[in-house]
Amino acid sequence: MIANRSADAGEAVAAEIERDFGDRGARALYVRTDVSEQESVRALVETTVGEHGGIDILVNNATPTGSLSRFEYMDNVAMEQHLSVNYYGCLWTMQAAFPYMKAKGWGRIINMASLNGVNAHKYSVMYNGSKEALRALTRTAAVEWGRYGITCNVLCPAAATPPWEMFKRLSPRTAKGLVMAMPLQRMGTAEEDIGPVTVFLASDASRYVTGNTIHADGGGHISGVPWKFKLPESRYWHEKFGALSRRIQARANRKPRRKGR
């Protein structure tokens, strides 16, 4: 089941899954979903149960994108947007899926968080705070639901995504420094570096792994990363920078790049 607000993006992913794995019996269905709305989340789970008779694996991967901001200029709108998706959206999907996992005595929940929050990177308090809240939520669920055969883990990935491409455009020198500071000295790819770790956490092979935060980040978490990018203190320049970063982000999101097969 593919959940996304964008029909074009969701249907494209579903079609690609069936194209690549249809010969192995894979079937993918896109369901338009806004995880910041609880009723939309409930409808997603009900549709999933109707199609498959239950729900075994839940991956919470949605997150808003937004421009960077100094702490003192962060507004409530951006904070609430990130909390509604990164925290409440995950809470609601987990609560909706729980009865079916409990009834089966087996379940896998994988929540995507970020080294940004773990290391408290500058200028993204809305993202950092919501992702760290998600880590606490995940550990709590692991404690309470482990008795039902449900594991709950956090995955902190580092991969070339549209937000990363935006950041490279804004500060290419800093982006290069981040990559070179990783022991593996390269940015990961979603399919080849993050996907296999997610599959492990979703499988029976991870049955004794729960409540953990796993970093698939080329080793970047070991000693942190050089986050030397600076935003001006002036509100005027802060607003100018915000407008610029939003334009760059819109261009980065317009045509998502996927590796061909």
C-alpha positions in Angstrom: 0.0 0.0 0.0 1.4 3.4 -1.1 0.1 6.4 0.9 0.8 9.9 -0.5 -0.9 13.2 -0.9 0.2 13.3 -4.5 -1.7 11.0 -6.9 1.0 11.3 -9.5 3.8 10.4 -7.1 1.9 7.6 -5.4 0.6 6.0 -8.6 4.1 6.2 -10.1 5.6 4.3 -7.2 2.9 1.7 -7.2 3.4 1.1 -10.9 7.1 0.8 -10.5 6.7 -1.8 -7.7 4.5 -3.9 -9.9 6.8 -3.5 -12.9 9.9 -4.6 -10.9 8.3 -7.3 -8.7 5.1 -8.3 -10.4 6.6 -11.5 -11.6 7.1 -12.5 -7.9 3.4 -11.8 -7.1 3.8 -8.3 -5.8 0.7 -6.1 -6.1 0.8 -2.4 -5.1 -2.1 0.0 -4.6 -2.0 3.8 -4.1 -4.3 5.4 -1.6 -4.4 9.2 -1.4 -3.6 10.0 2.2 -2.8 13.1 4.3 -1.2 11.7 7.5 -1.7 15.1 9.2 -5.5 14.3 9.2 -6.5 11.5 11.5 -9.6 10.5 9.5 -7.4 10.2 6.4 -5.1 7.8 8.3 -8.0 5.7 9.5 -9.3 5.5 6.0 -5.9 4.3 4.8 -5.7 1.5 7.4 -9.3 0.5 6.7 -8.6 0.3 3.0 -5.4 -1.8 3.7 -7.3 -4.2 5.9 -10.0 -4.5 3.2 -7.5 -5.3 0.5 -5.2 -7.6 2.5 -7.2 -8.8 5.5 -4.8 -7.1 8.0 -1.7 -5.0 8.4 1.7 -6.5 9.3 4.3 -3.8 8.4 4.1 -0.1 8.9 6.7 2.3 7.6 6.2 6.0 8.5 8.3 7.9 6.0 6.3 11.1 5.4 7.7 14.5 6.4 7.0 18.1 5.4 9.7 20.1 3.7 10.4 23.7 4.7 13.0 26.4 4.6 15.7 26.7 7.2 15.1 29.2 10.1 16.9 30.6 13.0 15.4 29.4 16.3 14.2 32.9 17.3 12.3 33.4 14.1 10.6 30.0 14.0 6.8 30.4 13.8 4.0 28.3 15.1 2.7 27.4 11.6 6.0 25.6 10.7 6.2 23.9 14.1 2.6 22.7 13.9 3.0 21.5 10.3 6.0 19.3 11.3 4.5 18.0 14.5 1.2 17.1 12.7 3.1 14.9 10.2 6.2 13.7 11.9 4.6 13.1 15.3 0.8 12.9 15.2 0.7 11.3 11.8 2.9 8.5 13.1 1.0 8.2 16.4 -2.3 7.9 14.5 -1.0 5.3 12.0 0.5 3.2 14.8 -2.7 3.3 16.8 -4.8 2.4 13.8 -2.6 -0.5 12.9 -2.1 -1.9 16.4 -5.3 -3.9 16.8 -4.6 -5.9 13.7 -0.9 -6.6 14.6 -2.0 -7.5 18.1 -4.6 -9.9 16.8 -2.0 -11.6 14.7 0.7 -11.6 17.3 3.2 -10.1 14.9 4.0 -6.7 13.6 6.8 -4.4 12.4 6.8 -0.7 12.8 9.6 1.4 11.3 9.6 5.1 11.8 12.0 7.4 9.9 13.8 9.9 12.0 17.0 11.9 11.4 20.5 12.7 12.5 19.5 16.3 12.3 17.5 15.8 15.5 20.0 13.5 17.2 22.8 16.0 16.8 20.5 19.1 17.0 21.6 20.6 13.7 21.1 24.4 13.5 18.2 26.1 11.8 15.7 23.2 11.7 14.2 23.2 15.1 10.7 22.3 13.7 12.1 19.2 12.0 14.5 18.3 14.8 12.0 18.6 17.6 9.3 16.6 15.8 11.7 13.8 14.9 13.1 13.5 18.4 9.6 13.3 19.7 9.0 10.5 17.3 12.0 8.6 18.7 10.5 8.8 22.2 7.1 7.7 20.9 8.7 4.7 19.1 10.6 3.6 22.2 7.4 3.8 24.3 5.5 1.7 21.9 8.3 -0.8 21.8 8.0 -1.2 25.6 4.2 -1.5 25.6 3.6 -3.6 22.5 6.6 -6.0 22.6 4.5 -8.6 24.5 2.3 -8.8 21.4 5.1 -9.7 19.0 5.3 -6.1 17.7 8.7 -4.5 17.2 9.1 -0.8 16.9 12.3 0.8 15.6 13.6 4.1 14.3 15.8 4.4 11.2 17.9 7.5 10.6 18.9 7.5 7.0 21.2 9.7 4.9 20.3 9.7 1.2 20.2 11.9 -1.8 16.6 13.3 -1.6 15.0 16.5 -2.9 15.7 18.3 0.4 19.4 17.3 0.2 19.6 18.6 -3.3 18.1 21.8 -2.1 20.7 22.1 0.6 23.5 21.4 -1.9 22.3 24.3 -4.0 22.2 26.6 -1.0 25.6 25.7 0.4 27.6 23.4 -1.9 30.8 23.7 0.2 29.0 22.7 3.4 27.3 19.8 1.6 30.6 18.6 0.3 32.1 18.8 3.8 29.2 16.8 5.3 29.8 14.0 2.8 33.6 14.0 3.3 33.1 13.8 7.0 31.3 10.5 6.7 33.6 7.5 7.1 32.3 6.1 3.8 32.6 9.5 2.2 29.5 9.3 0.0 25.8 10.1 0.2 23.6 7.1 0.2 20.8 6.1 -2.2 17.3 5.3 -1.1 17.1 2.0 -3.0 20.5 0.6 -2.5 21.5 1.8 1.0 18.3 2.6 2.9 15.9 0.0 1.4 17.8 -3.1 2.5 18.0 -1.9 6.1 14.2 -1.2 6.1 13.6 -4.7 4.7 15.6 -6.2 7.5 13.6 -4.3 10.1 10.4 -5.4 8.4 11.4 -9.1 8.4 11.4 -11.9 10.9 15.1 -11.7 11.0 14.7 -8.6 13.2 12.5 -10.3 15.7 14.9 -9.6 18.6 15.5 -5.9 17.6 13.1 -3.3 19.1 13.2 0.2 20.6 16.4 0.9 18.7 17.6 3.9 16.6 19.6 2.5 13.6 21.7 4.9 11.6 22.1 4.1 7.9 24.2 7.2 7.2 27.6 6.1 6.0 28.9 6.4 9.6 28.1 10.1 9.9 26.6 9.7 13.4 29.9 8.4 14.9 31.5 11.8 15.5 28.8 14.1 14.2 29.0 16.2 11.0 30.4 19.7 10.4 27.3 21.9 10.3 29.0 25.2 9.7 26.2 26.8 7.6 25.2 30.2 9.0 22.0 32.2 8.6 22.1 36.0 9.1 20.7 37.3 12.4 18.8 40.1 10.7 15.1 39.4 10.2 15.2 41.1 6.8 17.9 38.8 5.5 16.2 35.8 7.2 13.0 36.5 5.2 15.0 36.9 2.0 16.8 33.7 2.5 13.6 31.9 3.4 12.0 33.0 0.1 15.1 31.9 -1.9 15.2 28.5 -0.2 11.5 27.9 -0.8 12.0 28.6 -4.5 14.9 26.2 -4.8 13.0 23.6 -2.8 10.0 23.9 -5.2 12.3 23.3 -8.2 14.0 20.3 -6.5 10.6 18.7 -5.7 9.1 19.3 -9.2 10.8 16.4 -10.9 12.0 13.7 -8.4 15.0 11.8 -9.8 15.0 8.1 -9.7 17.7 5.8 -10.9 16.8 3.7 -13.9 17.0 0.0 -14.0 
